[in-house]
Amino acid sequence: MKQFEISLPKAVYFGDYRFDNGKLFIDEVHTFDEDEQRIEIDSLNDAEIFQRIYSLVEKDKCDEIAEEREQILAERKSRLTDF
């Protein structure tokens, strides 16, 4: 699990992300309210903001995503040539 932090005009969002088969997954997203209490952003109830954050993390981590996909392709090619 890796962590991200995304700053938007109204709040800073942070959470955990991982890659699985070259695809980005965000497991948790949080922010703080005016009283500095931690708030979880729910992917269903807050779908619009969650999708926006997902897109921003995906853009920010595009090099890591590409590297992960290259590793998967290299592993698959290696398995094919082992036969």
C-alpha positions, -999 to +999 in steps of 0.1 A: +000+000+000+013+034-009-001+068+001-011+099-019-021+135-011-040+157-035-047+194-029-078+209-043-090+245-038-115+236-010-096+207+007-067+184+008-075+147+003-052+118+012-054+080+012-040+047+002-035+033-033-022+002-049-018-014-083-032-048-092-025-062-127-015-027-139-047-011-127-049+016-100-070+010-069-078+036-043-087+019-010-094+049+012-098+087+008-100+111+037-101+148+043-106+171+073-136+193+082-134+228+096-129+213+131-100+193+118-119+161+122-110+133+098-138+125+073-138+095+051-149+100+014-172+072+004-168+060-032-206+055-034-221+085-015-194+109-026-189+093-061-183+126-079-155+138-057-141+102-054-139+100-092-122+133-094-096+123-069-091+090-086-085+108-119-060+132-103-041+103-085-041+084-118-026+114-136-001+120-108+010+083-107+010+077-145+047+068-145+042+042-117+012+028-136+032+025-168+061+009-150+037-016-134+022-025-167+057-029-183+067-053-155+035-074-161+042-076-198+078-086-192+067-113-169+042-126-194+068-126-222+092-144-200+067-171-192+059-176-230+096-179-238+102-204-210+081-230-228 
